């Protein structure tokens, strides 16, 4: 699909990527999508109105945060308008004539490799990083690599005519990835909501605690907190915070107002419906 066509959602990767699967399961239907090489280009496509939505992974229950997404959100004008949780079932795939005993190298995205460390160690496979899980499957297909395999989705095996040598090789059966749905518009209030912000505090004793007390004192439940380095200010950090509630709820409004008075800066990344799992 070309950029001048109507695109519902863009994602990082190639056909068969987990992000593409998340889009299909989120909409419960086939919608016009386009895979792009990088996270930056995915953000840019939505910012330039070349697509309505962007789907990007935010964190994984096994391997943790996808830092590129959070770092780009810091400077982007896009807002988080939704979240979606996808159960990730990894598969080892290779050319049809390749057998498990032939495999020496396994290609995948760093997250895919991290989520299957136990399987890789058990079989003494050499992990090699690629830019994308489905891109790894495409590499095996395009370059006809006979002593290597890829870790990717079952859909990727279908797309690139590969045979699945082992199914569900993730280390934990609960392996799940949280995706952010990015847009230029703010969501209306839903029945259950979550809000994401980023802020920084003065480098003084107790400042972070006092900021967090603005939420605790109003019985606002935090669902995530994580620090990331300020790239232009060594050894100083910004804090990403998720909490239950909508941005226009009176307790949330009051907490954010007081946070603005305490913090060096505050940015609301989005207020959106609590996501479902597929």
C-alpha positions in Angstrom: 0.0 0.0 0.0 1.2 3.5 -0.9 1.1 6.5 1.4 -1.4 8.3 -0.9 -4.0 5.7 -0.2 -6.3 5.8 2.8 -4.4 4.2 5.7 -6.1 3.4 8.9 -3.0 2.5 10.9 0.8 2.4 10.5 3.2 0.2 12.5 6.9 -0.5 12.6 7.9 -3.6 10.7 6.9 -5.6 7.7 3.8 -7.8 7.1 3.6 -10.5 9.7 4.8 -8.3 12.5 3.1 -8.6 15.9 2.1 -4.9 15.6 0.1 -5.8 12.5 -1.5 -8.7 14.3 -2.4 -6.3 17.2 -4.1 -3.9 14.7 -6.2 -6.7 13.2 -7.3 -8.0 16.6 -8.0 -4.5 18.0 -10.3 -3.8 15.1 -11.5 -7.4 14.9 -11.3 -7.0 11.1 -8.9 -6.4 8.2 -8.1 -2.6 7.9 -5.8 -0.7 5.6 -2.3 -0.8 7.2 1.2 0.0 6.3 4.5 -1.2 7.9 7.3 1.3 8.1 11.1 0.7 8.8 11.4 2.7 12.0 9.6 4.0 15.1 10.4 7.6 14.0 8.8 7.1 10.6 5.7 5.6 12.3 5.3 8.6 14.5 5.9 11.0 11.5 3.3 9.3 9.3 0.6 10.1 11.9 1.9 13.5 12.6 1.7 14.3 8.8 -1.8 12.9 8.5 -0.6 10.1 6.3 -2.4 7.7 8.6 -5.1 8.0 11.2 -3.4 5.9 13.9 -0.1 4.5 14.9 0.4 1.2 16.7 3.6 0.8 18.6 4.7 -1.6 21.4 5.2 0.1 24.8 6.2 -2.7 27.1 6.4 -6.5 27.4 5.5 -8.5 30.5 8.7 -10.5 30.2 11.4 -8.2 28.7 10.1 -4.8 29.9 9.8 -1.4 28.3 10.3 -0.6 24.7 12.2 2.6 25.3 12.1 4.0 21.8 8.3 4.5 22.1 8.6 6.3 25.4 11.5 8.5 24.2 9.6 9.5 21.1 6.5 10.3 23.0 8.4 12.9 25.1 8.8 15.2 22.1 5.9 14.2 19.9 2.6 16.1 19.5 0.8 12.8 19.2 -1.4 11.6 22.1 -2.1 8.1 23.4 -5.7 7.4 22.6 -5.8 3.8 23.5 -3.9 0.7 24.7 -4.2 -2.9 23.6 -2.7 -6.1 25.1 -1.6 -8.9 22.8 -0.6 -12.3 24.1 2.6 -13.1 22.3 3.2 -16.7 21.1 6.7 -17.0 19.6 7.5 -19.6 17.0 10.8 -20.9 15.6 10.6 -21.0 11.8 12.9 -21.9 8.9 12.9 -22.9 5.2 10.7 -25.9 4.5 13.6 -28.3 4.0 15.4 -27.2 7.2 15.2 -29.4 10.3 15.8 -28.4 13.9 19.1 -30.2 14.0 20.4 -28.0 11.2 19.9 -24.7 13.0 22.9 -22.8 14.2 21.7 -19.2 14.2 18.4 -17.6 15.3 17.4 -14.2 14.1 14.8 -11.9 15.8 14.1 -8.5 17.3 15.9 -8.0 20.6 12.6 -8.3 22.5 11.8 -11.6 20.7 15.2 -13.0 21.6 14.9 -11.8 25.2 11.5 -13.4 25.6 12.9 -16.8 24.4 16.2 -17.0 26.2 15.5 -20.3 27.9 14.7 -22.0 24.6 17.8 -20.6 22.9 20.1 -21.7 25.7 18.6 -25.1 25.8 19.4 -25.7 22.1 22.7 -23.8 22.1 21.5 -21.5 19.3 23.4 -18.3 18.6 21.0 -15.3 18.8 21.5 -12.6 16.2 19.6 -9.3 16.4 17.4 -8.1 13.5 15.3 -5.0 13.3 12.0 -6.9 13.4 10.6 -10.3 14.2 8.7 -10.6 10.9 11.7 -9.0 9.2 13.8 -11.9 10.5 11.4 -14.4 8.8 11.6 -12.4 5.6 15.4 -12.5 5.7 15.4 -16.3 6.0 13.0 -16.5 3.0 14.7 -13.9 0.8 18.3 -15.0 1.4 17.5 -18.7 1.5 19.5 -19.3 4.7 19.5 -23.0 5.4 21.3 -23.2 8.8 19.3 -20.4 10.5 15.8 -19.8 11.8 13.7 -16.9 12.9 11.6 -16.2 16.0 8.3 -14.6 14.8 4.6 -15.0 14.7 2.7 -17.8 13.1 1.3 -15.3 10.6 4.9 -14.4 9.6 5.5 -18.1 8.8 2.5 -18.0 6.5 3.5 -14.7 4.8 7.0 -15.9 4.0 6.3 -19.6 3.3 8.4 -20.9 6.2 7.9 -24.1 8.3 7.3 -23.8 12.0 9.9 -26.1 13.8 8.7 -25.3 17.3 5.6 -23.5 18.7 5.1 -21.3 21.7 8.8 -21.1 22.6 8.4 -18.0 24.8 9.8 -18.5 28.4 6.5 -17.6 30.0 3.0 -18.6 28.9 1.7 -15.2 30.1 4.0 -13.3 27.7 2.0 -10.2 26.7 2.9 -7.0 24.9 1.1 -3.7 25.6 0.6 -1.5 22.6 -0.1 2.2 22.5 -2.5 3.5 19.9 -1.3 7.0 18.9 -3.3 9.8 17.3 -3.6 13.5 16.9 -6.9 13.6 18.8 -7.8 13.3 22.5 -10.3 10.6 23.5 -13.6 11.2 25.2 -14.1 9.8 28.7 -14.9 6.1 28.8 -16.3 3.9 31.6 -12.8 2.9 32.8 -9.9 5.2 32.0 -6.1 5.4 32.3 -3.9 8.5 32.0 -0.2 8.6 31.1 2.1 11.5 32.0 5.8 12.3 32.0 7.4 14.8 34.5 10.7 15.8 36.0 11.5 17.1 39.5 14.0 19.2 41.2 17.1 17.3 42.2 16.4 17.7 45.9 15.7 15.2 48.7 12.0 14.1 48.9 10.8 15.9 45.7 9.7 12.8 43.9 7.9 11.6 47.0 6.1 14.9 47.4 5.0 14.7 43.7 3.7 11.2 44.1 1.8 12.1 47.3 -0.4 14.4 45.1 -1.9 11.1 43.7 -1.8 9.0 46.9 -3.6 11.7 48.9 -6.5 11.7 46.4 -6.7 7.9 46.3 -5.5 7.8 42.7 -4.1 4.3 41.9 -0.7 4.3 40.0 -0.3 1.4 37.5 3.2 2.2 36.3 6.2 4.3 37.2 9.5 4.3 35.3 12.4 6.7 35.0 14.3 7.5 31.8 17.5 9.6 31.4 17.2 13.2 30.2 19.4 12.9 27.1 20.6 16.5 27.3 21.1 16.6 31.1 23.4 13.7 32.3 22.3 11.9 35.5 19.0 13.6 35.6 15.8 11.7 34.9 12.2 12.1 33.7 9.5 9.9 35.2 6.7 8.2 33.2 3.6 7.6 35.2 0.4 5.8 34.5 -2.6 6.0 36.8 -6.3 5.1 36.9 -8.7 7.9 36.0 -9.6 10.4 33.3 -7.9 13.8 32.9 -11.1 15.7 33.6 -12.0 13.8 36.8 -11.9 16.3 39.6 -9.3 14.4 41.7 -7.0 13.9 38.7 -7.4 17.6 37.7 -6.4 18.7 41.2 -3.5 16.3 41.4 -2.1 17.5 38.0 -2.6 21.1 38.9 -0.5 20.7 42.1 2.0 18.6 40.3 2.5 21.5 37.9 3.4 23.7 40.8 6.0 21.2 42.2 7.6 19.7 39.1 10.0 21.2 36.6 7.8 20.2 33.8 4.7 18.0 33.2 3.3 16.6 30.0 0.1 14.6 29.6 0.8 11.8 27.1 -2.9 10.7 26.9 -6.0 9.8 28.7 -7.7 6.8 27.2 -9.9 3.7 27.8 -8.4 0.8 29.8 -7.3 -1.7 27.2 -8.4 -5.3 26.6 -6.3 -8.4 26.0 -6.5 -10.7 22.9 
